[in-house]
Amino acid sequence: MKRKQAEAERARAQHAELTKHYRAIGPAAILAALICAPKKEKTPLKLNKAA
């Protein structure tokens, strides 16, 4: 196995529990959180005019 592959496998093994937990939450929960998040107020862009 190449070195980077071995490092990736090691990291994957270390974080397997977190992966299993958050995979169950899924993309739908992330999307819902983004939809329900407070919206930022849009400020008009200020353009600098060249002299």
C-alpha angles and dihedrals in degrees: 000000000000118000095249091048090052091050091049092050091049092050091047090052092048093051098038093110093052091046091052092049098047096040087064090056090056137184094295091068091049091050091048091051091052092049093049095044116111111266120240117238111248114232120201115257115251113218119206109224118216114239 
